[in-house]
Amino acid sequence: MSQHTNTPVEEGVTFFGNKPSEVLDAFHASGLSAQGYCIACRIVRQSVQRIDNGGTSRSLFRGQKLYAGTFIRTAN
């Protein structure tokens, strides 16, 4: 028998840019705020890695560090 929890499911969108203002501008232009999204944490410079099916990580954006902001909402 499976257990059911009342934990809300969240979903997110991450924007990347060369400056924090680009991330915020993209968020506002996207209309995600009206859909219930809010920022999850600080916008910081970071590298982005993708894990393939074999468990190997690969750099995205040619290893360039970009500012990233993640915005989340509770999924319906």
N, C-alpha and C positions, 0 to 999 in steps of 0.2 A: 504494500500500500504506500502510495506517495504522500509526502507531507506537503501541506499548503502553507505558505507564509503570507503575511500581509505586507511584506517588504515592497515598497514601490520600486518599479523598474525605471532606471534613468537612461537617457540617451544624450549624446553630446555631439558637438561640432567644434572642430579646431581650425582656427585661421592662423596662417603664417605670414609674416611680413618682415621687411627690413627695419621697421621702426614700430614701437608700440602703438603709435597713433594710426598706422596703417591697419593694424589688427582691429582696433576699436572702430575705425571708419568702416571697415568691411562688415563688422558685426551690425552696426547701425543701418548700413545700406541694405543688408540682407533681409531685414524685417523679422529676424528671429526673436527680437524682444517681444513683439506682439504675439508670438507663438508660445510665450512662456519661458524662453531661455534666459539664463542669467550667467554671469561669469563664475567659473568654478574656483579659480585661484589667480594668483598674480601672473601678469604677462612677463615672461622672462626669455632670454636667449637660450636656445637649446639646439642640439643636433637631433635629427630624427632617424630612427632605425626601424626597419621592417624585418620581422622574423619570418623566414620562409618555412615551408612544410618540413624541411629537415632540421629546423631549429637554428639555422645560421642567420645571423643578423646582417643586414645590408643597409648601408647609408642611403638615405634619400636626399634629394637636393644637392647631390655631389659632395655631401659632407658639410655643406655650408651651414653655419649656425644662424638661425633666424629667430625672431621673436614669435612666440606662440601664445595664443590665448584660447582656452577651452571654455565653451559655454554649454551648460546642461539644462535639462528640464526633466520633469517626471513624465514618463511615457504614458499614453492613454491605454 
